[in-house]
Amino acid sequence: MSIKRIGLLTSGGDAPGMNAAIRAITLKCINAGWDVIGIEAGYNGLFSLSSRPLTHQDVDNIIQRGGTILKTARCQTLKEDNGSELAAQQLDKLAIDALIVIGGDGSFRGATQINKFWPKPIIGIPGTIDNDINGTDQTIGFWTAIETALSCIDKIRDTADAFERIFVVEVMGRDCGFIAMESGIACAAEQIICKEIIENESDFLSKLYSSIQHAVTWQQTQSYVIVVAENALSISAQTLAQNIQSNTGVDTKSAILGYVQRGGAPVAMDRVLATQLGIAAVDALVQGKSGVMIGTLNNTLVEIPLADTGLKNTANQALIKRLKQFNFDLTD
């Protein structure tokens, strides 16, 4: 099949570096003589036929910008009984010859379903700060989210030191502990809490309280920072802070970093990764590939079937090993 018009959309949660991928894809396609049609607001733009051609001018000076110039959204229509079939019809109305989707596991599930009714090439690029996509070591936005979290936690450490307080800092990650692990190690957090290392929550918390009590009583620790991944515990960060204060007698505060981790200019690693994945996605189309996600394993570009790109196993062994080495007093 001859490819002339490429559809491009960003879907799900935004991630710093998406614009870098859009830029790389657009320029690569233009150089190949293909038109690039940007579909706006994710799959929602497909159903509303909201699209526009992307040119050199559109992608000039966007590599350093957070968010996505195409906007993004989570689409409920695609989940309806005839959603995938309708999406396929809309792609034909736009005269799209191939589709590139930048997003996470939900975006790829949608693409896989559409492909059942639309037998043209679809390529996925992993874009999520959570780094929770199976089949790739890194996702676009992950490293920027870590740097953002690190900057915030460093500031929290300053006030924790000034007041000799304990701080519980919640970071994003959905059900995956990679952001908590990397930012926690980088900021020298006293403890990192991820669901991957918790076998029994009650026992874990009991050890945590004892460890904190020992640190502030015998080691005379001036401040104590705990980085906790969202959804790691059955209780909130605020409740955990209250429980720590009740069990240790030490003034304890909580801070939820939240959506600040999804914004901001992408760091160099995310810009480079997004550029590499964008170029590789177009190359895959040139080679006649379809139904795959472009990722990286051991610093090598790989192609993974979209159907196999669900969430990473929560019992990720490498993550567990690293966290247990760091939290030796709680998890061995």
N, C-alpha and C positions, 0 to 999 in steps of 0.2 A: 504494500500500500504506500502510495506517495503521501508524504507529510508536508503540509503547507501552513497549517494554522495550529498553534499550540495553545491550549488552555492552561492557565496557571492560577492557582488559588492557595490562600493560607487559611487554615481551619483550626478551630479549637483555641486553646489558650495561646496568647501571643508570647513570643520568645525573642530576646535580643539577638539579632543576626538574621532574622527572616528577610529583612530588606537586602542584606548582602547576598542572600540566595536569589532573591528576585532579580537583582542586578546581574548576577552571573548568568542566570538562565536567559534573561532577555538579550544580553549582548551576544551570548553564544548562539542563540537562535537567529538573531539578525544576521550574524556573520555567516550562518548556514543558509541564508535566504528564506527563512521562515518568518511568518507573522506570529506575534505573541499577543494573546488576548487575556488580559487580566480580568478575572472573575472576582467581583467585589463581595466582601463580607462572607467569605467561605462558601459553603454549599447553598446558603440562603441566596446569594447572588446568582447562582445557577438557576434556581427556581423562579426568580424574578427577572431573569435575563439581564441582570445588571453587570455590564462588562465594558471594557474599553481597551483599545490597542495600546500596547506599551512600546515606547520608542526610546532612542538614546537619551533624549531630553528627560524622559520620565524617570530614568534610573540614575541620572547624573546626581552626584552628591547625596546619595542615600545610604551608602555603605556604613556610615557612622551613626545612623539614626536607629533608635529603638522602635518597637512596635512594628507595624507593617503598612506600607502605602496602599495595600489592597484591602485593608481592614480585615477583621476576622469575626467569627461567631460560632456558636454551637447550633446546629440545625436540627430542629425537631421534625420537620417535614420529611427528611431523609429516613427517619426511623419508622415512618408510617408504612402500612402494608404495601402500598404501591409506590413508595418513595423512590426506591432505586430505579424502577422502570421509568418513572416520570423524569428523574434526573438524566437518564440516558436519552430520552426524547429531547430534553432541553439542550443537551450537548449537540445533538444533531441540528437543532434549530440555529445554534450558534456556528454551525459548520466547523466544529472542532475536530481535528484529525488525531490528536493525542492530548493527554491531560497529565499535568504534573501537580501533585498535591503536597504541600508543606504542612506538616502537623504531627499529631500524636497518634496513639493507638485507635482512638475513636474515629479519627479522620481516615485512617487506613482501613478500618472495618467498613466504613462507608464506601470507600473506593473499591474494595473487593466486591461488595454487593452490586455496585453500579456496573462493574466489569462483566457481571453475569448477563446483563441486558445490553451492554454496549461493548462489542468485541473489538475495541480499538485500544491502542497502547495507553496504559496508565503507569506512571512512575511515582513513587513516594520518596519524600525527603523528611527525615526525622527532625521536627522542630518542637521542642518542649524543654522547659528549664528543669523538669523532674529527672531527666536522664533515665527514664523507666521503660524504654522501648527495647524489646527483645531483638537481638541480632546486630546490635551496634554498641560499641564502647562509649560513644559520645553522641549527644544530641545537640542541635543548635540551641544556644541560650543557656546551657548548663554552666559554663565557666563564668559567664557574666553574672548569673545568679549567685554563684559562690562569692565572687568579688564584692557584689553588693551586700550580701549577708555579712561578709568579713568586715567591711567598712562600718556597718551598723553595730556589730558586736564589739569592735574595738572601741567605739564611742561609749557603749554601755559599760564596758570594762572600766573606763575612766571614772564614771559615776559610781560604779560598784566599789572601786578602790577608795574613793573619797568618803563614802559612807560606811565602808566595811560591810557591805551587804552581799547577799546571795541574789543572783538573777537567773531566772528561767527564761531562755530565749527560744521561741518557737520559730522554725523556718519551714518553708514550703517543701514539697516533694511528693505530695499526694500520699501514696502508700509505700514510698521508696525512700531509703535513708541516705542517698548519695550526697545531697546538699548538706545535710546535717553533718555527715562524716567529714567531708572535705573542709567545710567552713569551721567546724569544731576543732579539727586538728590545726588548721592554720591560725586560729585565734588563741590557741593554747587553752581551750576550755577544760575545766576540771573534769567534766563528764559530758558524754554524748549519749543521747538516748534515741534509739531507733527500734522499731518493732522486730527487726531482723535478729536482734540479740536477746530478746525477752522471751524466755520460755514460760516463766510464771511471773505475772505482773506483781503479785503481792510479795513474793520473795525478793524480786528485783528492787522494789521500792523500799523494802525493809533494809536491804544492803545499802541502798543509796542514802537513806537517812543516817545510818551508822557511819558511813564513809564521810559524810558532811560533818557530823558531830566530831569525829576524830580530827578532821582537817582544821576546824576552827578552834577546837579545844587544845589539842596537843601540838599541832603544827603551826598554830597561830596564823592561819591563812588570812590575808587582808581582804580578799574578795574571792568569790566562788561563782563561776559562770557555768551554767548547764545549758547545752544546746540540745533541743529536743525536736525531732521531726514531727510534723503534723500527723495526726492519727497514730502515733507510736503507742499511745496509752489510751485507756478507756476514759481517763479524766482529762480535763483541759489544762493548759499551761497555767492558767490562773489558779485552778484548784490544786495543782501540784505545788505551786508556790505557797499557797496557804497551808498545805499539809506539811511542807518542809519547815515552815516557820513554827507550826504547832509541835512538830517532833524535835526540833533542834533549838528553838528559842532564839534563832537568828533572824533578823529582819530580812524578809525575802520578797522580791518583786518579780513580776512577769512582764514580758514584752513579746508581742506577736509582730513579726516583721511584715508578713502578709504580702500584698501586691507590689510593694516597692521592689521586690525581687524580680518582677517580670518586666520592669521598665529600664530605661537608661541606655546609653550608648553601649553597643557590644564591645567586649574586650577583643584583643587581637586574635586570640585562639578561636573565638566564635566567628569572627569575620573570615578567617582563613578556612575554617571548617565549612562554613556555609558556601563559600566560593568554590571549594573543591567539590562539594556534594552537588551544587548546582550545575557545574560543568559536566560532572560525571552523569547526571541525570539526562542531559541532552545527548551526551555520547551514547548512552544506553538506547535512546530512541533511534539514533542514527544506525545502531547495530541491530535494530529490530526487536529489542527487548520490550517486555510488557509484564505488568503484574508483579513488579519487584520494588523494593525499597533500597536506596543507595545508603550504605552505612560505612562504618569503619570498625575493623577488628585488628588489634595489634598494629595500629597506624597504617593499615592497608585498606584501600577501598574495596568494599564487598557488595554483592547484590543478594538480598534476602527476599524470598517470596512474601508478598504483602500479607498473605494468609497466615504467615508464621511470625508476624510482628506484633503480637500482643504484648501485654505488660511483662516486664522481666520477673522471673521467679522471685518472690519475696524472700526466699531462703537462699539468696545469692551468696555462694560460699566465699568468694573473694571479699565481699563486703563484711560478712560475719567475721572472718579471720582478722581483718584489719581492725575492726571495732573491738574485738575481744582483746587484741594486743594493746589497744589504747586504754580500754576500760578494764584493765586486768583485775582490779580489786573488786569489781562487781560481777564480772561475767565468766571468770575461769572456774 
